[in-house]
Amino acid sequence: MQIHFERSGGFANIRVAGTVDTDTLPPEEAQALHELVTSVRFFELPSVLPAVPGGADRFQYTVTVEEGDQQHTVEIPESAATGDFANLVGRLTVLARQRRDE
């Protein structure tokens, strides 16, 4: 599975982006990402999720998942990224930063 990730916006508007290929990750990290993608029903989500009112300077996430013959992109504001989706973008943020620092 490949996951393309971008976080933009926020107070300083510092962009974080990267691509994660789960085949290159330690097995436990790859499994955790697969489970999060499954738990949020990623391929069933609409391409744009609406923001929850309130809060300025929030992040905006764009996540594209490619698995087998499926590819789907979701744009989601931070205010709507709750539960397992918040966990997914949190892990992807960490992985993107690590790859940038390598």
ZADRENNU-86112 format. One record per residue: residue number from 1; x negated, y negated, z of N, C-alpha, C, O in turn; residue in three letters. Coordinates in steps of 0.2 Angstrom, whole numbers. Each point is the difference from the previous one (the first is absolute). Last residue first. Layout:
<recs>
+-----+-------+-------+-------+-------+-------+-------+-------+-------+-------+-------+-------+-------+-----+
|   i |  n_xx |  n_yy |  n_zz | ca_xx | ca_yy | ca_zz |  c_xx |  c_yy |  c_zz |  o_xx |  o_yy |  o_zz |  aa |
+-----+-------+-------+-------+-------+-------+-------+-------+-------+-------+-------+-------+-------+-----+
| NUM |     X |     Y |     Z |     X |     Y |     Z |     X |     Y |     Z |     X |     Y |     Z | ALA |
...
+-----+-------+-------+-------+-------+-------+-------+-------+-------+-------+-------+-------+-------+-----+
</recs>
This chain:
<recs>
+-----+-------+-------+-------+-------+-------+-------+-------+-------+-------+-------+-------+-------+-----+
|   i |  n_xx |  n_yy |  n_zz | ca_xx | ca_yy | ca_zz |  c_xx |  c_yy |  c_zz |  o_xx |  o_yy |  o_zz |  aa |
+-----+-------+-------+-------+-------+-------+-------+-------+-------+-------+-------+-------+-------+-----+
| 102 |   -79 |   -62 |    36 |    -5 |     5 |    -2 |    -5 |    -3 |    -5 |    -4 |     4 |    -3 | GLU |
| 101 |    24 |   -16 |    12 |    -6 |     0 |     4 |    -6 |     5 |    -2 |    -5 |    -1 |     2 | ASP |
| 100 |    27 |     1 |   -12 |    -3 |    -6 |    -2 |    -7 |    -1 |     4 |    -4 |    -3 |    -3 | ARG |
|  99 |    17 |    22 |     8 |    -2 |     0 |    -7 |    -4 |    -6 |    -2 |    -5 |     0 |    -4 | ARG |
|  98 |    17 |     0 |    24 |    -6 |     4 |     1 |    -3 |     1 |    -7 |    -7 |    -1 |     0 | GLN |
|  97 |    27 |   -11 |     1 |    -5 |    -4 |     3 |    -7 |     5 |     1 |    -5 |    -3 |    -2 | ARG |
|  96 |    25 |    13 |    -6 |    -3 |    -5 |    -5 |    -5 |    -4 |     3 |    -5 |    -2 |    -4 | ALA |
|  95 |    15 |    18 |    18 |    -4 |     3 |    -5 |    -2 |    -5 |    -5 |    -6 |     1 |    -3 | LEU |
|  94 |    20 |    -9 |    19 |    -6 |     2 |     3 |    -5 |     3 |    -5 |    -6 |    -1 |     0 | VAL |
|  93 |    28 |    -5 |    -6 |    -4 |    -6 |     1 |    -7 |     2 |     3 |    -5 |    -2 |    -3 | THR |
|  92 |    21 |    19 |     0 |    -3 |    -2 |    -7 |    -4 |    -6 |     1 |    -5 |    -1 |    -3 | LEU |
|  91 |    16 |     9 |    22 |    -5 |     5 |    -2 |    -3 |    -2 |    -6 |    -6 |     0 |    -1 | ARG |
|  90 |    25 |   -13 |     7 |    -6 |    -1 |     5 |    -6 |     5 |    -1 |    -6 |    -3 |     0 | GLY |
|  89 |    26 |     5 |   -13 |    -4 |    -6 |    -2 |    -5 |    -2 |     5 |    -5 |    -2 |    -2 | VAL |
|  88 |    19 |    21 |     8 |    -4 |     1 |    -7 |    -4 |    -6 |    -2 |    -6 |     1 |    -2 | LEU |
|  87 |    19 |    -3 |    22 |    -5 |     5 |     1 |    -4 |     1 |    -7 |    -6 |     0 |     0 | ASN |
|  86 |    26 |   -12 |    -1 |    -5 |    -4 |     3 |    -6 |     4 |     2 |    -6 |    -3 |    -1 | ALA |
|  85 |    24 |    14 |    -7 |    -3 |    -4 |    -6 |    -5 |    -5 |     3 |    -5 |    -1 |    -3 | PHE |
|  84 |    17 |    15 |    18 |    -5 |     4 |    -4 |    -3 |    -4 |    -6 |    -6 |     1 |    -1 | ASP |
|  83 |    19 |   -16 |    17 |    -1 |     7 |     1 |    -6 |     3 |    -4 |    -5 |    -2 |     1 | GLY |
|  82 |    13 |   -21 |   -11 |     0 |     3 |     7 |    -1 |     7 |     0 |     0 |     3 |    -5 | THR |
|  81 |     0 |   -25 |   -11 |    -4 |     6 |     0 |     0 |     2 |     8 |    -4 |    -2 |     4 | ALA |
|  80 |    15 |   -18 |   -13 |     4 |     6 |    -2 |    -4 |     6 |     1 |     2 |     6 |     0 | ALA |
|  79 |   -12 |   -27 |     3 |     6 |     0 |     5 |     4 |     6 |    -1 |     4 |     2 |     4 | SER |
|  78 |   -23 |    -7 |   -18 |    -1 |     2 |     6 |     6 |     1 |     5 |     0 |     5 |     4 | GLU |
|  77 |     4 |    -3 |   -30 |    -3 |    -5 |     4 |    -1 |     3 |     7 |     3 |     5 |     2 | PRO |
|  76 |    -4 |     7 |   -26 |     4 |     0 |     6 |    -3 |    -6 |     4 |    -6 |     0 |     1 | ILE |
|  75 |     6 |    15 |   -26 |    -2 |    -7 |     3 |     5 |     0 |     6 |     6 |     0 |     0 | GLU |
|  74 |   -14 |    22 |   -16 |     5 |    -3 |     5 |    -3 |    -7 |     2 |    -6 |     0 |     3 | VAL |
|  73 |     4 |    21 |   -23 |    -3 |    -6 |     3 |     5 |    -3 |     4 |     6 |    -1 |    -2 | THR |
|  72 |   -12 |    26 |   -10 |     5 |    -4 |     2 |    -4 |    -6 |     4 |    -4 |     1 |     3 | HIS |
|  71 |     2 |    24 |   -19 |    -4 |    -6 |     2 |     6 |    -5 |     2 |     5 |    -1 |    -4 | GLN |
|  70 |    -9 |    30 |    -3 |     3 |    -6 |     3 |    -4 |    -6 |     2 |    -6 |     1 |     2 | GLN |
|  69 |     0 |    22 |   -10 |     2 |    -4 |    -6 |     5 |    -6 |     3 |     3 |    -4 |    -4 | ASP |
|  68 |   -21 |    13 |    20 |     2 |     4 |    -5 |     3 |    -5 |    -6 |    -4 |    -4 |    -2 | GLY |
|  67 |     1 |   -11 |    19 |    -1 |     7 |     3 |     3 |     4 |    -6 |     6 |     0 |    -1 | GLU |
|  66 |   -12 |   -27 |     9 |     0 |     5 |    -6 |    -1 |     7 |     3 |    -5 |     1 |     3 | GLU |
|  65 |    13 |   -27 |     7 |    -2 |     7 |     1 |     1 |     3 |    -6 |     5 |     0 |    -4 | VAL |
|  64 |    -7 |   -27 |    13 |     1 |     5 |    -5 |    -2 |     7 |     1 |    -6 |     0 |     2 | THR |
|  63 |    12 |   -26 |    11 |    -3 |     7 |     1 |     3 |     4 |    -6 |     5 |     1 |    -2 | VAL |
|  62 |    -7 |   -27 |    13 |     1 |     3 |    -6 |    -3 |     7 |     0 |    -6 |     1 |     1 | THR |
|  61 |    13 |   -22 |    18 |    -3 |     6 |    -2 |     2 |     3 |    -6 |     6 |    -1 |    -2 | TYR |
|  60 |    -8 |   -23 |    18 |     4 |     3 |    -5 |    -4 |     6 |    -2 |    -6 |     0 |    -1 | GLN |
|  59 |     7 |   -16 |    25 |    -3 |     3 |    -6 |     5 |     3 |    -5 |     5 |     1 |     2 | PHE |
|  58 |    -1 |   -24 |    13 |     0 |     7 |     1 |    -4 |     3 |    -6 |    -1 |    -3 |    -5 | ARG |
|  57 |     7 |   -21 |    13 |    -7 |     3 |    -1 |     0 |     7 |     1 |    -5 |     3 |     3 | ASP |
|  56 |    26 |   -12 |     8 |    -4 |    -3 |    -5 |    -6 |     3 |    -1 |    -3 |     4 |     5 | ALA |
|  55 |    29 |     2 |     6 |    -8 |     1 |     0 |    -3 |    -3 |    -6 |     2 |     2 |    -6 | GLY |
|  54 |    24 |     6 |     5 |    -4 |    -3 |     6 |    -8 |     2 |    -1 |    -2 |     4 |    -3 | GLY |
|  53 |    23 |    11 |    -9 |    -1 |    -7 |     1 |    -5 |    -2 |     6 |     0 |     4 |     5 | PRO |
|  52 |    -3 |    17 |   -20 |     4 |    -1 |     5 |    -1 |    -7 |     2 |    -5 |    -3 |     1 | VAL |
|  51 |     2 |    13 |   -26 |    -3 |    -2 |     6 |     5 |    -1 |     5 |     6 |    -1 |    -1 | ALA |
|  50 |    -5 |    19 |   -20 |     2 |    -7 |     2 |    -4 |    -1 |     7 |    -1 |     4 |     4 | PRO |
|  49 |    -8 |    13 |   -24 |     4 |     0 |     6 |     1 |    -7 |     3 |    -4 |    -4 |     0 | LEU |
|  48 |    -2 |    16 |   -25 |     0 |    -5 |     4 |     4 |     0 |     6 |     6 |     1 |    -1 | VAL |
|  47 |    -7 |    17 |   -14 |    -6 |    -3 |    -1 |    -2 |    -6 |     4 |    -6 |    -2 |     0 | SER |
|  46 |    22 |    22 |    10 |     0 |    -5 |    -6 |    -7 |    -3 |    -1 |    -4 |     0 |     4 | PRO |
|  45 |     5 |    25 |     6 |     1 |    -7 |     2 |     1 |    -4 |    -6 |    -3 |     1 |    -5 | LEU |
|  44 |    -2 |    23 |     6 |     7 |    -2 |     0 |     1 |    -7 |     1 |     6 |    -3 |    -1 | GLU |
|  43 |   -28 |    13 |     2 |     3 |     1 |    -7 |     7 |    -2 |    -1 |     3 |    -1 |    -6 | PHE |
|  42 |   -13 |     2 |    28 |    -3 |    -5 |    -4 |     3 |     0 |    -7 |     2 |    -6 |    -3 | PHE |
|  41 |     3 |    15 |    26 |     3 |     2 |    -6 |    -2 |    -5 |    -5 |     4 |    -4 |    -4 | ARG |
|  40 |   -12 |     6 |    27 |     3 |    -6 |    -2 |     4 |     1 |    -7 |     3 |    -5 |    -2 | VAL |
|  39 |   -16 |    23 |    11 |     5 |    -2 |     5 |     4 |    -7 |    -2 |     5 |    -1 |     2 | SER |
|  38 |   -23 |    10 |   -16 |     6 |     5 |     0 |     6 |    -3 |     5 |     5 |     0 |    -2 | THR |
|  37 |   -26 |   -11 |     1 |     3 |    -1 |    -6 |     7 |     4 |     0 |     5 |    -2 |    -3 | VAL |
|  36 |   -19 |     6 |    21 |     3 |    -7 |     0 |     4 |    -1 |    -6 |     5 |    -3 |     0 | LEU |
|  35 |   -18 |    23 |     1 |     6 |     0 |     5 |     4 |    -6 |     0 |     6 |    -1 |     0 | GLU |
|  34 |   -27 |     2 |   -12 |     6 |     4 |    -4 |     6 |     0 |     5 |     6 |    -1 |    -3 | HIS |
|  33 |   -25 |    -9 |    12 |     3 |    -4 |    -5 |     5 |     4 |    -4 |     6 |    -3 |    -1 | LEU |
|  32 |   -17 |    15 |    17 |     4 |    -5 |     4 |     3 |    -5 |    -5 |     6 |    -2 |     0 | ALA |
|  31 |   -21 |    19 |    -8 |     6 |     3 |     2 |     5 |    -6 |     3 |     6 |     0 |    -1 | GLN |
|  30 |   -28 |    -6 |    -5 |     4 |     2 |    -6 |     7 |     2 |     2 |     5 |    -2 |    -3 | ALA |
|  29 |   -21 |     0 |    20 |     2 |    -7 |    -2 |     5 |     1 |    -6 |     5 |    -3 |    -1 | GLU |
|  28 |   -15 |    22 |     9 |     5 |    -2 |     5 |     2 |    -7 |    -2 |     6 |    -1 |     1 | GLU |
|  27 |   -23 |    11 |   -14 |     6 |     4 |     0 |     6 |    -3 |     4 |     5 |     0 |    -2 | PRO |
|  26 |   -25 |   -16 |    -7 |     0 |     6 |     4 |     7 |     3 |     1 |     5 |    -4 |    -1 | PRO |
|  25 |    -9 |    -9 |   -22 |     0 |    -2 |     8 |    -1 |     7 |     4 |     1 |     5 |    -3 | LEU |
|  24 |     1 |    -8 |   -22 |    -7 |    -2 |     3 |     0 |    -1 |     7 |    -5 |    -2 |     3 | THR |
|  23 |    25 |     8 |   -15 |    -5 |     5 |    -2 |    -7 |    -1 |     3 |    -4 |     4 |     1 | ASP |
|  22 |    22 |   -20 |    -1 |     0 |     4 |     5 |    -4 |     6 |     0 |    -2 |     3 |     5 | THR |
|  21 |     0 |   -28 |   -15 |     1 |     7 |    -3 |     0 |     5 |     6 |    -6 |     1 |     3 | ASP |
|  20 |    10 |   -29 |    -5 |    -2 |     6 |     4 |     2 |     6 |    -4 |     5 |     1 |    -2 | VAL |
|  19 |   -10 |   -29 |    -2 |     3 |     6 |    -2 |    -3 |     6 |     4 |    -6 |     0 |     1 | THR |
|  18 |     9 |   -29 |     3 |    -4 |     6 |    -1 |     4 |     6 |    -3 |     6 |    -1 |     0 | GLY |
|  17 |    -6 |   -27 |    13 |     2 |     5 |    -5 |    -4 |     6 |    -1 |    -6 |    -1 |     1 | ALA |
|  16 |    12 |   -24 |    12 |    -3 |     6 |     2 |     3 |     5 |    -5 |     6 |     1 |    -1 | VAL |
|  15 |    -7 |   -30 |     5 |     2 |     6 |    -4 |    -4 |     6 |     2 |    -6 |     0 |     0 | ARG |
|  14 |    13 |   -24 |    13 |    -6 |     4 |    -2 |     3 |     7 |    -3 |     3 |     4 |     3 | ILE |
|  13 |     8 |   -26 |     6 |     1 |     3 |    -6 |    -7 |     4 |    -3 |    -2 |    -1 |    -6 | ASN |
|  12 |     8 |   -10 |    28 |    -6 |    -2 |    -4 |     1 |     3 |    -7 |    -5 |    -2 |    -4 | ALA |
|  11 |    23 |     6 |    19 |    -2 |    -7 |     1 |    -6 |    -2 |    -4 |     0 |    -6 |    -3 | PHE |
|  10 |    15 |    25 |    -8 |    -2 |    -1 |     7 |    -3 |    -7 |     1 |     0 |    -4 |    -5 | GLY |
|   9 |     1 |    19 |   -19 |     3 |    -5 |     4 |    -3 |    -1 |     7 |    -6 |     1 |     1 | GLY |
|   8 |     4 |    22 |   -15 |    -1 |    -7 |    -1 |     4 |    -4 |     4 |     4 |     3 |     4 | SER |
|   7 |   -13 |    24 |   -10 |     3 |    -4 |     5 |    -2 |    -7 |    -2 |    -6 |    -2 |     0 | ARG |
|   6 |     6 |    27 |   -13 |    -2 |    -7 |     0 |     4 |    -3 |     6 |     6 |     0 |     0 | GLU |
|   5 |   -12 |    26 |   -13 |     2 |    -4 |     6 |    -2 |    -7 |    -1 |    -6 |    -1 |    -1 | PHE |
|   4 |     9 |    27 |   -11 |    -3 |    -6 |    -1 |     4 |    -5 |     5 |     6 |     0 |     1 | HIS |
|   3 |   -11 |    28 |    -2 |     4 |    -6 |     2 |    -4 |    -6 |    -1 |    -5 |    -1 |     2 | ILE |
|   2 |     6 |    29 |   -10 |    -3 |    -7 |     0 |     5 |    -5 |     2 |     6 |     0 |    -1 | GLN |
|   1 |    -9 |    29 |     3 |     4 |    -6 |     0 |    -4 |    -6 |     0 |    -5 |     0 |     4 | MET |
+-----+-------+-------+-------+-------+-------+-------+-------+-------+-------+-------+-------+-------+-----+
</recs>
